[in-house]
């Protein structure tokens, strides 16, 4: 892989890189084109794989990553803010490939600009209040706390019933629910399709 020059765009893009094997996600922000940024990450994965993303590319192969633009902004500050918002939305610092909880700048110690607040409302980022309330009900019911990772957490019958209820009654994604219960998205999908935990009504 040879040295390269990053191609620039007129706007800042927020992008997602997803490992198709592990479902782990990385959120990034750049003023380069997606292809240029993708190539830069792949180059670092070969030359100096230090971060979680580069180590994952080196381990699983660049062909097992899907790269997509998920948002854009013509304002650098708001683009960095959105990067932090998406990192927290996907929990990609805790369960994914981001090494910084708030991105390059993000939410830490900064006030949201009114434009950014409006932008987030229009895009409806994050979990809705009603769905968040249902997650909180689940937290109370099962004694777990969202965001606390316990490594090899095991599900109970009660957990599985809660997962099925959330799948049926909310618009939460399987990944949102998986993050809450500290399991993989494939585990939630197997429960949804009744491939596992068949004995739990």
N, C-alpha and C positions, 0 to 999 in steps of 0.2 A: 504494500500500500504506500503510495507516494505522498509527499507533502502536497497541500492543496491551498487554494485561496477561497475563503468563504464568500459565497454570493449573497448580496444584501437585498433586502426588500424595502419598500417605502413604509411598511407598517411592522409592528411587532406581533409575533405570533406566539400563542401558547399551544404547546403540542403535548401529545401523550404517546409514550412508547410502552407497548404491552408485550410481555413475554408470553407467547402463545402456549408454552408448556406449563408454566407455573401460575399464570394469570397475574403476576406481579406487574405493577404499573409504575412508570416514571413520568413526572410532569416537569416540563421545562418551558423556558421563555427565551426567545431570541429575535434579533432583527435580521437574521439570515434566512434564507429559504429553508424549508423543511428538509429538502434533500441534502443541502450543505450541512445542516446541523446533524442530521442522521449520519452522514459520512464522517463528520468530526468525532462523533461518539464511537463509531466503529473503528476509526483510526486509533483512538485512545485505548480501546479495548484490546488492540493488538500490541501497541507500543508500551502502554503503562496502565494496566487495568487496576486502578486503586479504588475508585468509588464502587458502590453497589451495582449501579447500572453497567459499568464497564466490565466488572467481574462477571455479571450475569450474561452479558453478550459473549464474553470469552468462553464461558462454560457451556452455554446452550447454542451458540452460533447465531450470527446476525440474521440468518434466514428464518429464525424462529421469533422474530420481533415484528410487530405491526406498528407503524408510525402514522399518526393522524393529527391534523390541526384541529383543535377543539375550540379555539377562540382567537380573536385578533383585537388589536388596539393601535391607534395612531399616536398614543401617548405612552411613553416609556414607564412613567410612574404607575399609571393604572394597569399597564401590562404586568408589571412586577407584582402589583397587588393581586391581580387575577391569578397569577401563578401560585401565590400563597393560598388563595381561596380554593383553587382546584386541588392543591396538595392536601388540604384539610378535608375537602369533600370526598376525595378518593382514599383518604387515610394512607397515602402512599409513602409517608415518612415512617409510620408505624408498621405497616404490613406490606409495603412496596419497596421501591428502589431509590427513593429520594433520601439523600443524606442530610438534608436541612429541613426542619419542620415548617419553615415559612418561605422557602425558596431563596432567591438572591436577596430579597428585601422583605417583601410580604407584609404580614400582619403584625410583626413583633415591634412594639413600641411606636407604632405609627397610627395616626388618625386617618380614617377613610375620608377621601375627598368626597364632596357631595356628588360629583360626577360618577365616581366609582360606586357609591352607594346606589345611585339610580341605575347604573349599569347592572349591578348585581340583582336588583329587584326585577329589572326587565328580563334578565336571563334566567331568573328564578333558580339561582344556584343554591345547592345544599338541600337538605331534607326539609320537607314542608313541616309546618307547625303541628298539623294533625298527625302526620306520620311520626314526627319526633315524640309526640305525646304517647303514641302507641309503643314506641321503643322504650320510653321511660316506664310505661306500665309493665313492659316485659322485664325491665331491669329490676323493678320492685318485686315482681312475681318470682323471679328465679334467683335473685340475690347477686346478680352480676353487675358490673359497672362498665358502660361503654367506654372504649378507649384503653382499658386496662388489659394488656396482653399477658396471658399466663402460659405461653409456650404451647405444650401439647395438651390443650384443654379438651376434655371429653364431654360429649353431650349426654344429657340424661333424658329420660322419657318426657319430663316436663319441658326441657329445652326444645325437643322436637315438636311438641304440641304448639309451643310459642312460635317456632319457625313457620309451621304450617299456617298458623293464624295470620302472621305478618304477610306471608305470601298471598293469602286470600284477601285480606282486608286493607292492604296498603299498596301504594305505588313504589315502595322501596325496591331497589334492584336486588338481585340475588347477592351481588357483591357487598351492598350495604349491610344486608342481614348477616352475611358471612363475617364481615369485619366486626360486627357487634358480638357475635358468639365465638369469635376467635377460631374460626374454621375456614376451610377453603370454599370457594364458590362452587366447585364441583360437588362438595358435600351437601350444600344446600340444594343444588340441582337434583342430586340423587334422592333427597328427601321429597322434593316436589314431585318427581316422577315415580315415587313409591318403589324405588329400587332398593332402598335400605330402610330400616326401622319400620318394616311392614306390620310389626306387632303392635305399634303404637297407633291407637285410634284417634 
